[in-house]
Amino acid sequence: MHLVKTSVVTSDGSITTTPGLVFGVLVAAAATGGAWQLNDSADDSGDDLISGFAQASSQHFIDLSEIPVQFNTGIRADLAGSNQTITVFYTSS
């Protein structure tokens, strides 16, 4: 059984600095959107494991609960666009 946590970010930043599993991502964009990524790192130096593009004035959910994505170092959000809110559903060790 996994205790799933949530982290809401509106700019670049760390979700967790320890390994973890991502079970879902809710992406919302206001008047402008843009690219976003979740990196396998604690300092934005790792590989992008989950990424997408948020259209302006949109919201969508990426369900990864059947096959969660493993982050071996940490989970870091990189929001290249603007006016985005990313909610990450994850566990950490």
C-alpha positions as CSV (number, residue, x, y, z in Angstrom):
1,M,0.0,0.0,0.0
2,H,1.3,3.4,-0.9
3,L,0.7,6.6,1.0
4,V,0.2,9.1,-1.9
5,K,1.2,12.7,-1.2
6,T,0.5,15.8,-3.3
7,S,2.6,18.7,-4.2
8,V,1.3,21.8,-5.9
9,V,3.9,24.0,-7.8
10,T,3.5,27.1,-9.9
11,S,7.2,27.5,-10.8
12,D,10.4,25.5,-11.0
13,G,11.1,23.6,-7.8
14,S,11.7,20.4,-6.0
15,I,8.8,18.0,-5.3
16,T,11.0,15.7,-3.2
17,T,14.8,15.2,-3.0
18,T,14.5,11.5,-2.4
19,P,13.5,8.7,-4.8
20,G,9.8,8.2,-5.5
21,L,7.0,7.1,-7.7
22,V,4.7,9.4,-9.6
23,F,1.1,8.2,-9.8
24,G,-0.5,11.2,-11.6
25,V,-0.1,14.8,-12.7
26,L,-2.8,17.4,-12.9
27,V,-1.8,20.3,-15.2
28,A,-3.7,23.5,-15.3
29,A,-2.9,26.6,-17.3
30,A,-4.5,30.1,-17.3
31,A,-4.4,32.6,-20.2
32,T,-1.0,31.3,-21.3
33,G,0.5,27.9,-21.1
34,G,3.6,26.2,-22.2
35,A,5.9,23.3,-21.7
36,W,6.5,21.5,-18.4
37,Q,8.7,18.6,-17.3
38,L,9.3,16.4,-14.2
39,N,13.0,15.7,-13.9
40,D,14.7,12.8,-12.1
41,S,16.9,15.0,-10.0
42,A,17.1,17.2,-6.9
43,D,18.6,20.2,-8.8
44,D,17.2,20.2,-12.4
45,S,20.2,18.3,-13.8
46,G,18.5,14.9,-14.4
47,D,16.5,13.4,-17.2
48,D,12.9,14.5,-18.0
49,L,10.8,11.4,-17.2
50,I,7.3,13.0,-17.7
51,S,6.6,16.0,-19.8
52,G,3.9,17.8,-21.7
53,F,2.6,21.0,-23.1
54,A,-0.3,22.9,-21.3
55,Q,-2.6,24.7,-23.7
56,A,-3.8,28.1,-22.6
57,S,-7.0,28.0,-20.5
58,S,-6.9,24.3,-20.1
59,Q,-6.7,21.5,-17.5
60,H,-5.9,17.8,-17.9
61,F,-5.0,14.9,-15.7
62,I,-2.3,12.3,-16.5
63,D,-3.2,9.0,-14.8
64,L,-0.1,6.9,-14.1
65,S,-1.7,4.8,-11.3
66,E,-1.6,1.5,-13.3
67,I,2.2,1.9,-14.0
68,P,3.7,4.6,-11.8
69,V,6.9,6.3,-13.0
70,Q,10.0,5.6,-10.9
71,F,12.3,8.6,-10.0
72,N,15.6,7.3,-8.7
73,T,17.1,10.6,-7.4
74,G,14.3,13.0,-6.7
75,I,11.3,14.7,-8.4
76,R,11.8,18.2,-9.7
77,A,9.3,20.3,-11.6
78,D,10.5,22.4,-14.5
79,L,7.8,24.8,-15.8
80,A,9.1,26.5,-18.9
81,G,5.7,28.1,-19.6
82,S,3.9,30.6,-17.5
83,N,0.7,30.7,-15.5
84,Q,0.8,27.0,-14.9
85,T,-0.1,25.0,-11.9
86,I,1.1,21.4,-11.6
87,T,-0.2,19.0,-8.9
88,V,2.0,15.9,-8.6
89,F,0.6,12.8,-6.9
90,Y,3.6,10.8,-5.6
91,T,5.2,8.6,-2.9
92,S,8.7,9.1,-1.7
93,S,11.2,6.9,0.3
